Amino acid sequence: MQRGALRQMSAGDQVLLVHEDQKTFLVELTPGRTFSTHKGAVAHDKLIGQPYGTQIVNSAGAPVFALRPIWVERMMKVDRRTNIMYPKDVAYLLARLGLGAGDRVVELGSGSGAMTMALAHAVRPGGRIYSYDRREDFLELAARNCARAGVGEDEVEFRLRIDGEDLEPEVDAVTCDIPEPWQEMGAAHAALVGSGRFAAATPTFNQAERVAACLAGGGFAMVQTTEVLVREILARPGRTRPAHRMVGHTQILTTAVKVFAQQPDESPEPQ
């Protein structure tokens, strides 16, 4: 990746095209190709060699901005076969997990690889993600999506796993985006270092209730269940108001911290 004021677009780069109506498209630049929508076409050759942020005019005479995509935009544009986590939920979980450079993370449920990208970005440089799934086709899809987004094999290791098998040991965090995360509490606790963080995303309140109950009785503390709602504000001179639509319920997020239970033969310190 080029640094400095002018980062030029090159063949093979992913570019975010933004139309005047705020519609966005993630395009991989290929010499000789053209990207077309109902609002007009853009020749890739017109972008190659130009700096990111360039505004061009498409074949219909409409302005189009060519931007360098950030990881959230790459995440939302993955080839998917399952629902993916929304940025509002991902950002909250990354904060609650406290991830930073060099951390090691287990991900249960590779899905389409969207969350994998976010986790890999959070632990750069030097971190590693161990992403598990029970389906080979999901692992292959997630690996392809991550590769397109610039997440390398040195950052993520995809593993096929049967339920109940051991996880990578001594990791800093475990995330779950699977239908029955309560079945993995023992494996997650065993994999985490002391004070390691756990997070699960579930779509229903019944699932969240069961996850929280299992965590509270299974060697975890600071169990917290949260829902994140985001409402856009239409900021316009003299008539600013909330948008009619909002990203409401998506996932219920439950987080916790691994602790060690006091051994039965240990007595508390005298006061």
LINFENQUI-V230041 format. One record per residue. SS is DSSP state (H for helix, E for strand, C for the rest). Layout:
BEGIN
ss=SS
ss=SS
END
This chain:
BEGIN
ss=C
ss=C
ss=C
ss=C
ss=C
ss=C
ss=C
ss=E
ss=C
ss=C
ss=C
ss=C
ss=C
ss=E
ss=E
ss=E
ss=E
ss=E
ss=E
ss=C
ss=C
ss=C
ss=C
ss=E
ss=E
ss=E
ss=E
ss=E
ss=C
ss=C
ss=C
ss=C
ss=C
ss=E
ss=E
ss=E
ss=E
ss=C
ss=C
ss=E
ss=E
ss=E
ss=E
ss=H
ss=H
ss=H
ss=C
ss=C
ss=C
ss=C
ss=E
ss=C
ss=C
ss=E
ss=E
ss=E
ss=E
ss=C
ss=C
ss=C
ss=C
ss=C
ss=E
ss=E
ss=E
ss=E
ss=E
ss=E
ss=C
ss=C
ss=H
ss=H
ss=H
ss=H
ss=H
ss=H
ss=C
ss=C
ss=C
ss=C
ss=C
ss=C
ss=C
ss=C
ss=C
ss=C
ss=H
ss=H
ss=H
ss=H
ss=H
ss=H
ss=H
ss=H
ss=H
ss=H
ss=H
ss=C
ss=C
ss=C
ss=C
ss=C
ss=C
ss=E
ss=E
ss=E
ss=E
ss=E
ss=C
ss=C
ss=C
ss=C
ss=C
ss=H
ss=H
ss=H
ss=H
ss=H
ss=H
ss=H
ss=H
ss=H
ss=C
ss=C
ss=C
ss=C
ss=C
ss=E
ss=E
ss=E
ss=E
ss=E
ss=E
ss=C
ss=C
ss=H
ss=H
ss=H
ss=H
ss=H
ss=H
ss=H
ss=H
ss=H
ss=H
ss=H
ss=H
ss=H
ss=C
ss=C
ss=C
ss=C
ss=C
ss=C
ss=C
ss=E
ss=E
ss=E
ss=E
ss=E
ss=C
ss=C
ss=C
ss=C
ss=C
ss=C
ss=C
ss=C
ss=C
ss=C
ss=E
ss=E
ss=E
ss=E
ss=E
ss=E
ss=C
ss=C
ss=C
ss=C
ss=H
ss=H
ss=H
ss=H
ss=H
ss=H
ss=H
ss=H
ss=H
ss=H
ss=H
ss=E
ss=E
ss=E
ss=E
ss=E
ss=E
ss=E
ss=E
ss=E
ss=E
ss=E
ss=C
ss=C
ss=H
ss=H
ss=H
ss=H
ss=H
ss=H
ss=H
ss=H
ss=H
ss=H
ss=H
ss=H
ss=C
ss=C
ss=C
ss=E
ss=E
ss=E
ss=E
ss=E
ss=E
ss=E
ss=E
ss=C
ss=C
ss=E
ss=C
ss=C
ss=E
ss=E
ss=C
ss=C
ss=C
ss=C
ss=C
ss=C
ss=E
ss=E
ss=C
ss=C
ss=C
ss=C
ss=E
ss=C
ss=C
ss=C
ss=C
ss=E
ss=E
ss=E
ss=E
ss=E
ss=E
ss=E
ss=C
ss=C
ss=C
ss=C
ss=C
ss=C
ss=C
ss=C
ss=C
ss=C
ss=C
ss=C
ss=C
END
